[in-house]
Amino acid sequence: MDLGELTLWIPGAAVLAWWIYDLSFQWASLVEFRFGWMVVMLSAFLFWERWPTRPKEDVPASTPIVVGLALAGLPLIVMAELYKWGIARVATSSMLLSLGSTLLITANIVGARGWKTWRHFAFLLLFFYVAVPIPRIVWQPIVMGLQTFVATVNVIVLNLSGIPAERFGHVINLPNCQVGVNEACSGIRSLQSSLMAALFVGDLTLRKAGWKVFFLFAGVCLAVIGNLARALFLAVTAYRHGADALKEVHDTAGWSVLAFTFVGVAVLAWIVTRMEKRYTQAMLAAETEDPEPKSGTPTRHE
């Protein structure tokens, strides 16, 4: 990279640095987003991996488009700063700043290089949102929905296995005690970890968008299954040994789910990568051996 090209990326890099600085406060205070610095490191690796294959020839976007993107992003950043200093540094202000920063970085990329270059690096901007705190108005319904889902499924499984259980809100009533499905037990953390891992590994190992979407969906399902098994294990432990026994196994069960998720994603990546490779080879072989004449091509008769 020569000095002239490096200069073109300075505005976007400055905005990105301010974006990360703002998010670092949220990562330090919110337990659910303490993996934020890991996302930064993974994003840096993806940028380094994509840089050599960036489009060599591209046409910068027109000035009105660049100015329009910048003018759309600046008010969001101003609103985020006013909200932060006037009310509090919360998820809403960080989301506004993130949206504004994304627009400004986009304006920098398309203005300096063009839309081909932006599409080449667009996944990095989207991937970064894994570490952006979600406003409570959206976060709470997701967590509460997961809590209800986990409690409902566990009650059904417990009853089918012969253990009397009843759901009351987010609490599982057992004959000898109660087991609450709180926010930490909803599976939101393992779901976030699975999203991060599936997006990162899928982008590195898979080529087609359809396979990446399938891998992401499978990774999310893996996280949900792991958390359901964890909640079921805790409920059975409470039924057999009492609620006090949960203190001894609660943290171990949580770490086990994270380990299960990461190992499962790795195995799943190996399987899906082989599936994609075989599918691609089969399609190429079918195109090569296709005996049917193309439409509009006359058939030769001897």
Secondary structure, 3 states (H helix, E strand, C coil): CCHHHHHHCHHHHHHHHHHHHHHHHHHHHCHHHCCHHHHHHHHHHHHHHHHHHCCCCCCCCCHHHHHHHHHHHHHHHHHHHHHHHHCCCCHHHHHHHHHHHHHHHHHHHHHHCCHHHHHHHHHHHHHHHHHCCCCHHHHHHHHHHHHHHHHHHHHHHHHHCCCCCEEECCEEECCCCEEECCCHHHCHHHHHHHHHHHHHHHHHHCCCHHHHHHHHHHHHHHHHHHHHHHHHHHHHHHHHHCHHHHHHHHHHHHHHHHHHHHHHHHHHHHHHHHHHHHHHHHHHHHHHCCCCCCCCCCCCCC
